[in-house]
Amino acid sequence: MKIDTVEAVRWLAELEPTAEDLTNRHITAAREWFPHQYVPWSLGRDFGGPLGGEPWRPEQSALSPAVRSALVVNLLTEDNLPGYHRTIAAQTSRDGAWGAWLHRWTAEEDRHAASIRAYLHATRAVDPVALERARMEQVGTGAVPQPVGVVELVAYVSVQELATRVSHRNTGRLSGDPVCERLLARVAQDENLHMVFYRELLRAALEIDSGPVLTVLDAAVRDFAMPGQGMPGFARMAAEVAVAGVYDLRVHHDEVLVPLLRSLKAFELTGLGPAGEQARDRLAAHLARLDTRAARFVERRDQALAVRARGAEHAPADTPDTPGAAPDPA
């Protein structure tokens, strides 16, 4: 369900006082940190070119291919900040409480990109030439989700910020590098605060008019795809990330959708009306299907990894089923 222009303006005014309160709370809760203190600069050296030095080679990094892919996906998502800034500004405002939040959020997200890129360069984790070409292509397309109205925006970003937090956190944990884990844990803390801002806005909207808002949330959940869809090589990297357990259907169901919907008490709301009740039924059915698909994926993955561990020549070639690769067809 899409909210028309008049409704979008109404919601913008209705939610602005909450946005102001949440922005102030965010600024109070946020802790200042500095990217340069999380990057192992002493490991860095010149890559060649005009400055000379040693060109990059894959064996210079101890990170697994899946962790490298996760880092690239996470970074290119952060790099696409201009597109997100434009989209959020178009559905809210660059003035008042909405503008104060937008500018604060943008500054914090840009810090994430700067710190992750510096880590990748200093540790020679990925090919810097390929990374820069991918950044140019990703940002050059400007491909980002295009929600209509502040309610659609808040519904989508509530899911996306939580998914991003989980992806950063899991990437750090699986990296095997304490420096990487510490950096991504710090980034994930910011992302969690961002998620809280949007989730609480969504909660406020549900309290104002639960039926229409739950209908919007239902569509956002069922149509959700990770924001890296347009980046070069995304399908391959998403597959690697899923096989490694950084972000897959199991994670999406257990660590993103279920906690978010439980926090919002989506299945306990009253006064939904017929359309809202139908939306809740669709959400419940979607979670059940996703849980089944996640169990099937984990079983196939475990079987494939067991075959590889035994040294088999041909492991199953199924493309991992991930929430980032495509929206749920059902």
C-alpha positions as CSV (number, residue, x, y, z in Angstrom):
1,M,0.0,0.0,0.0
2,K,1.4,3.4,-0.9
3,I,0.3,6.6,0.9
4,D,-0.7,9.4,-1.3
5,T,0.8,12.9,-1.3
6,V,-1.7,14.4,1.1
7,E,-1.3,11.5,3.5
8,A,2.5,11.8,3.2
9,V,2.5,15.4,4.2
10,R,0.1,14.6,7.1
11,W,2.4,11.9,8.4
12,L,5.5,14.2,8.1
13,A,3.8,16.8,10.4
14,E,2.4,14.1,12.7
15,L,5.8,12.5,13.3
16,E,8.1,15.6,13.4
17,P,7.8,16.1,17.2
18,T,8.8,12.5,17.7
19,A,11.6,12.9,15.2
20,E,12.9,15.9,17.3
21,D,12.7,13.9,20.6
22,L,14.5,10.9,19.0
23,T,17.2,13.1,17.5
24,N,17.9,14.7,20.8
25,R,18.0,11.2,22.5
26,H,20.3,9.9,19.8
27,I,22.8,12.8,20.3
28,T,22.8,12.1,24.0
29,A,23.2,8.4,23.6
30,A,25.9,8.5,20.9
31,R,29.5,8.3,21.9
32,E,32.2,10.2,20.0
33,W,34.7,8.1,18.3
34,F,37.5,8.6,15.7
35,P,38.1,6.4,12.7
36,H,41.9,6.9,12.7
37,Q,42.1,5.2,16.1
38,Y,40.6,2.0,14.7
39,V,42.8,1.6,11.7
40,P,46.2,-0.2,11.9
41,W,48.1,2.4,10.0
42,S,51.5,0.8,10.9
43,L,50.6,-2.0,8.5
44,G,50.2,0.3,5.5
45,R,52.6,0.8,2.7
46,D,52.5,2.2,-0.8
47,F,50.7,0.3,-3.5
48,G,52.8,1.3,-6.5
49,G,51.9,3.9,-9.1
50,P,53.5,7.4,-8.9
51,L,54.7,6.8,-5.3
52,G,56.2,3.4,-6.0
53,G,55.8,0.6,-3.5
54,E,54.5,-3.0,-3.8
55,P,51.4,-3.7,-5.9
56,W,48.5,-5.5,-4.2
57,R,48.3,-9.4,-4.4
58,P,45.6,-11.6,-3.0
59,E,47.9,-13.5,-0.7
60,Q,48.8,-10.3,1.2
61,S,45.6,-10.7,3.2
62,A,44.7,-13.5,5.7
63,L,41.0,-12.8,5.5
64,S,38.8,-15.4,3.9
65,P,37.2,-14.6,0.5
66,A,33.8,-14.5,2.2
67,V,34.8,-11.9,4.8
68,R,36.5,-9.9,2.0
69,S,33.2,-10.0,0.1
70,A,31.2,-9.0,3.1
71,L,33.5,-6.0,3.8
72,V,33.2,-4.9,0.2
73,V,29.4,-5.2,0.2
74,N,29.2,-3.3,3.5
75,L,31.6,-0.6,2.3
76,L,29.9,-0.1,-1.1
77,T,26.6,0.2,0.7
78,E,28.0,2.9,2.9
79,D,29.6,4.6,-0.1
80,N,26.2,5.0,-1.7
81,L,25.4,7.6,1.0
82,P,24.6,10.4,-1.5
83,G,21.7,8.4,-2.9
84,Y,20.3,7.6,0.5
85,H,20.7,11.2,1.6
86,R,18.8,12.4,-1.4
87,T,16.0,9.9,-0.9
88,I,15.5,10.6,2.8
89,A,15.6,14.4,2.1
90,A,13.0,14.0,-0.6
91,Q,10.6,12.1,1.7
92,T,11.2,14.3,4.8
93,S,13.0,17.7,4.8
94,R,16.4,19.3,5.1
95,D,15.0,21.7,7.7
96,G,13.7,21.4,11.3
97,A,13.9,18.2,13.2
98,W,14.0,16.1,10.0
99,G,16.9,18.1,8.7
100,A,18.8,17.9,12.0
101,W,18.5,14.1,12.0
102,L,19.3,13.7,8.3
103,H,22.6,15.7,8.6
104,R,23.6,13.9,11.8
105,W,22.9,10.5,10.2
106,T,24.8,11.4,7.0
107,A,27.9,12.4,9.0
108,E,27.9,9.2,11.0
109,E,27.4,7.0,7.9
110,D,30.2,8.8,6.1
111,R,32.4,8.0,9.1
112,H,31.7,4.3,8.6
113,A,32.7,4.4,4.9
114,A,35.9,6.3,5.7
115,S,37.0,3.9,8.5
116,I,36.2,0.6,6.6
117,R,38.0,1.8,3.5
118,A,41.1,2.9,5.5
119,Y,41.1,-0.6,7.2
120,L,41.0,-2.3,3.8
121,H,43.8,-0.2,2.4
122,A,46.1,-0.4,5.4
123,T,45.7,-4.2,5.7
124,R,45.7,-4.8,2.0
125,A,42.5,-6.9,2.4
126,V,41.2,-6.3,-1.1
127,D,42.4,-5.1,-4.5
128,P,42.3,-1.3,-4.2
129,V,42.0,-0.8,-7.9
130,A,39.0,-3.1,-8.2
131,L,37.5,-1.5,-5.0
132,E,37.7,2.0,-6.5
133,R,36.2,0.9,-9.8
134,A,33.3,-0.7,-8.0
135,R,32.8,2.4,-5.9
136,M,32.6,4.5,-9.1
137,E,30.2,2.2,-10.7
138,Q,28.0,1.9,-7.6
139,V,27.8,5.6,-6.7
140,G,27.6,6.5,-10.4
141,T,24.3,4.5,-10.8
142,G,22.8,6.1,-7.7
143,A,20.6,3.0,-7.3
144,V,18.8,3.0,-3.9
145,P,15.3,2.0,-2.8
146,Q,12.7,4.7,-3.5
147,P,10.0,4.6,-0.8
148,V,7.0,7.0,-1.2
149,G,6.3,9.0,1.9
150,V,7.8,9.1,5.3
151,V,6.0,6.0,6.6
152,E,7.3,3.8,3.7
153,L,10.7,5.3,4.3
154,V,10.7,4.6,8.0
155,A,9.4,1.0,7.5
156,Y,12.1,0.1,5.0
157,V,14.9,1.8,6.9
158,S,13.9,0.1,10.2
159,V,14.6,-3.2,8.6
160,Q,17.6,-2.1,6.6
161,E,19.4,-0.5,9.5
162,L,19.0,-3.6,11.7
163,A,20.1,-5.8,8.8
164,T,23.2,-3.6,8.3
165,R,24.0,-3.7,12.0
166,V,23.9,-7.5,12.0
167,S,25.9,-7.8,8.8
168,H,28.7,-5.5,10.2
169,R,28.8,-7.4,13.5
170,N,28.8,-10.8,12.0
171,T,31.5,-9.9,9.5
172,G,33.8,-8.7,12.3
173,R,33.2,-11.8,14.4
174,L,34.0,-14.1,11.5
175,S,37.0,-12.1,10.3
176,G,39.5,-13.8,12.6
177,D,41.2,-10.3,13.0
178,P,40.7,-8.6,16.3
179,V,41.3,-5.2,14.7
180,C,38.5,-5.8,12.1
181,E,36.2,-7.1,14.8
182,R,36.8,-4.1,17.0
183,L,36.2,-1.6,14.1
184,L,33.0,-3.3,12.9
185,A,31.6,-3.7,16.4
186,R,32.0,0.1,16.7
187,V,30.3,0.7,13.4
188,A,27.5,-1.7,14.4
189,Q,26.9,0.4,17.6
190,D,26.2,3.4,15.4
191,E,23.9,1.4,13.2
192,N,22.0,0.1,16.2
193,L,21.3,3.7,17.3
194,H,20.2,4.5,13.8
195,M,17.8,1.5,13.8
196,V,16.4,2.6,17.2
197,F,15.6,6.1,15.8
198,Y,13.6,4.6,12.8
199,R,12.0,1.8,14.8
200,E,10.7,4.2,17.4
201,L,9.3,6.5,14.7
202,L,7.6,3.5,13.3
203,R,6.2,2.6,16.7
204,A,4.9,6.2,17.0
205,A,3.2,5.8,13.6
206,L,1.6,2.5,14.6
207,E,0.2,4.2,17.7
208,I,-1.3,7.0,15.6
209,D,-3.0,4.7,13.0
210,S,-2.1,1.1,13.3
211,G,-3.9,-0.4,10.3
212,P,-2.5,1.6,7.4
213,V,1.0,1.6,9.0
214,L,1.1,-2.1,9.5
215,T,0.0,-2.5,5.9
216,V,3.0,-0.5,4.8
217,L,5.3,-2.4,7.1
218,D,4.0,-5.7,5.7
219,A,4.9,-4.6,2.2
220,A,8.3,-3.4,3.3
221,V,9.1,-6.7,5.0
222,R,7.9,-9.0,2.2
223,D,9.5,-6.9,-0.6
224,F,12.7,-6.3,1.3
225,A,16.1,-6.7,-0.4
226,M,19.4,-5.7,0.9
227,P,20.5,-2.3,-0.5
228,G,23.5,-3.6,-2.5
229,Q,21.4,-4.9,-5.4
230,G,23.0,-2.6,-7.9
231,M,26.6,-3.1,-7.0
232,P,29.1,-4.9,-9.3
233,G,29.2,-8.6,-8.5
234,F,26.6,-8.5,-5.9
235,A,25.0,-11.9,-6.5
236,R,28.4,-13.7,-6.2
237,M,29.4,-11.8,-3.1
238,A,25.9,-12.3,-1.5
239,A,26.3,-16.0,-2.1
240,E,29.7,-16.1,-0.4
241,V,28.4,-14.1,2.5
242,A,25.4,-16.4,2.9
243,V,27.5,-19.6,2.8
244,A,29.9,-18.2,5.4
245,G,26.9,-17.4,7.7
246,V,27.5,-13.7,7.8
247,Y,24.0,-12.9,6.4
248,D,21.6,-15.4,5.1
249,L,17.9,-16.3,5.4
250,R,18.4,-17.8,8.9
251,V,20.0,-14.6,10.1
252,H,17.4,-12.4,8.3
253,H,14.6,-14.3,10.0
254,D,16.0,-14.8,13.5
255,E,18.1,-11.7,14.0
256,V,16.3,-9.0,12.0
257,L,12.6,-9.7,11.3
258,V,11.5,-11.6,14.4
259,P,13.2,-9.2,16.9
260,L,11.9,-6.1,15.0
261,L,8.3,-7.3,14.8
262,R,8.4,-8.5,18.4
263,S,9.6,-5.1,19.6
264,L,6.9,-3.4,17.7
265,K,4.3,-5.9,19.1
266,A,3.1,-6.3,15.5
267,F,1.1,-9.4,16.3
268,E,-0.5,-7.8,19.4
269,L,-1.9,-4.6,17.9
270,T,-5.6,-3.8,18.1
271,G,-7.9,-1.6,16.1
272,L,-6.3,-2.6,12.8
273,G,-9.4,-2.8,10.7
274,P,-9.9,-5.4,7.8
275,A,-6.9,-4.2,5.8
276,G,-4.6,-4.2,8.8
277,E,-5.7,-7.7,9.9
278,Q,-5.0,-9.0,6.4
279,A,-1.6,-7.4,6.5
280,R,-0.8,-9.1,9.8
281,D,-1.9,-12.4,8.4
282,R,0.4,-11.9,5.4
283,L,3.3,-11.0,7.8
284,A,2.7,-14.2,9.8
285,A,2.6,-16.3,6.7
286,H,5.7,-14.6,5.3
287,L,7.6,-15.4,8.5
288,A,6.5,-19.0,8.4
289,R,7.6,-19.4,4.8
290,L,10.9,-17.7,5.5
291,D,11.6,-19.9,8.4
292,T,11.0,-23.0,6.2
293,R,13.2,-21.7,3.5
294,A,15.9,-20.8,6.0
295,A,15.9,-24.3,7.5
296,R,16.2,-25.8,4.0
297,F,19.0,-23.5,3.1
298,V,21.0,-24.2,6.3
299,E,20.5,-28.0,5.7
300,R,21.8,-27.7,2.1
301,R,24.7,-25.5,3.2
302,D,25.7,-27.9,5.9
303,Q,25.6,-30.8,3.5
304,A,27.7,-28.9,0.9
305,L,30.3,-27.9,3.5
306,A,30.5,-31.5,4.8
307,V,31.2,-32.7,1.2
308,R,33.9,-30.2,0.8
309,A,35.4,-31.1,4.1
310,R,35.7,-34.7,2.9
311,G,37.6,-33.5,-0.1
312,A,34.9,-34.3,-2.6
313,E,35.5,-33.0,-6.1
314,H,32.0,-31.7,-6.8
315,A,30.1,-29.8,-4.1
316,P,26.4,-28.9,-4.7
317,A,26.2,-25.9,-7.0
318,D,23.0,-24.4,-5.7
319,T,23.1,-20.6,-5.5
320,P,22.5,-19.7,-1.9
321,D,19.1,-18.3,-1.1
322,T,19.7,-15.0,0.5
323,P,17.5,-12.0,1.3
324,G,20.0,-9.8,-0.5
325,A,19.9,-11.7,-3.8
326,A,16.2,-11.2,-4.5
327,P,12.9,-10.4,-2.8
328,D,10.9,-13.3,-1.5
329,P,8.9,-14.6,-4.5
330,A,5.9,-15.5,-2.3
